[in-house]
Amino acid sequence: MDPNITPQTQKFVSLFNGIDKAEIIPWTDVNYVGLSIMKDYPEKGLFIPAKTKKGKQDTVALIKIGYLPTNPPSPDNKVLLNVSIHKVSRYLSGRLGYNFDDEESPTKISLQQSKESRQPFDLEEESRYEYYLDSNKLRDLKTKQYIKSEKIVDDIYSTHLKTLKNIKFRLEVAIQRKMADSIDPSLKFLRNVNLIFFGKRIKETDNFGVGIFEIYSHNNLIDMTLEKDKIRILGSDLPISYHTARTFIIFVLGLFLINYYFHFDFFGFVALTNFSAKNSLFLAALVATLLIIFDRVIPHGIITLMNTLIRLRLHLITRKINF
């Protein structure tokens, strides 16, 4: 036994000595207790694993089972197990890429065939299984029964394979991933809208998580136009950027042109403008209000929308779809 493996891990791994047709790898990290199990995929199935020139499977199912030990231990001396399964390459473990001249590397053809076949989904169970530290026993919280280690391995492995055939599950996962993937281009588009149309950008921060897992602060929305170069609304002390002034003029001109050529009045804007023309004070107030909305309200509204999309992405990433 590797001397780097803690006594806790040795005791836990002893439960899995009866696993057939699998390679067991105890964890050596002293901060965790657990093991990894490599199992081959079925030779015939919807998923085609990549193979070496000698026909050995390179693509395998990697099952990880373990827990984070607490100090001091929990009062009842039991912990929840984290159980996961992923599709991995034996060859890429510890290597940066494939060397097709190497006998241990999968062949280029088999990699392409594997890529073109239907792929199984990764799975994770965080709160289904309990491990009793004193008695060295395992319990399934779903069935409320004590179980053998083979049961955990067989269940997650078979469920992993079933994801190849469960159309409803695959469709839900595909939709969830598409939605999550579409958020980043949407955020980039909204950032450009704020910059191009309103002259506003988000100040860079040292926190790389902002905009990915953390929302933007409204205080970090800054103007690209220098204060001294800003246009003053009707000669007042309320400045707006050139970008906002340009956007406002184009917006108003567009509404009037649509009304003139198509006789359609968006939001009753043209009628309201004609009415306000009879009262110069009301017209000035209307223009000032609209400029404030364009220069202040809309850019911050875009930040709010971006933050909503960030929260949605985080929800989609962490949301678990029941198989």
Secondary structure as GFF3:
##gff-version 3
##sequence-region A 1 323
A	DSSP	alpha_helix	7	13	.	.	.	ID=ss1
A	DSSP	three_ten_helix	14	16	.	.	.	ID=ss2
A	DSSP	beta_strand	23	26	.	.	.	ID=ss3
A	DSSP	beta_strand	33	40	.	.	.	ID=ss4
A	DSSP	beta_strand	59	67	.	.	.	ID=ss5
A	DSSP	beta_strand	78	80	.	.	.	ID=ss6
A	DSSP	beta_strand	82	89	.	.	.	ID=ss7
A	DSSP	alpha_helix	108	116	.	.	.	ID=ss8
A	DSSP	beta_strand	123	125	.	.	.	ID=ss9
A	DSSP	beta_strand	129	132	.	.	.	ID=ss10
A	DSSP	beta_strand	137	140	.	.	.	ID=ss11
A	DSSP	beta_strand	145	147	.	.	.	ID=ss12
A	DSSP	alpha_helix	149	162	.	.	.	ID=ss13
A	DSSP	alpha_helix	167	198	.	.	.	ID=ss14
A	DSSP	beta_strand	200	202	.	.	.	ID=ss15
A	DSSP	three_ten_helix	218	220	.	.	.	ID=ss16
A	DSSP	beta_strand	221	223	.	.	.	ID=ss17
A	DSSP	three_ten_helix	227	229	.	.	.	ID=ss18
A	DSSP	beta_strand	231	232	.	.	.	ID=ss19
A	DSSP	three_ten_helix	233	235	.	.	.	ID=ss20
A	DSSP	beta_strand	239	240	.	.	.	ID=ss21
A	DSSP	alpha_helix	242	262	.	.	.	ID=ss22
A	DSSP	three_ten_helix	266	268	.	.	.	ID=ss23
A	DSSP	alpha_helix	269	276	.	.	.	ID=ss24
A	DSSP	alpha_helix	280	292	.	.	.	ID=ss25
A	DSSP	pi_helix	293	297	.	.	.	ID=ss26
A	DSSP	alpha_helix	298	318	.	.	.	ID=ss27
###
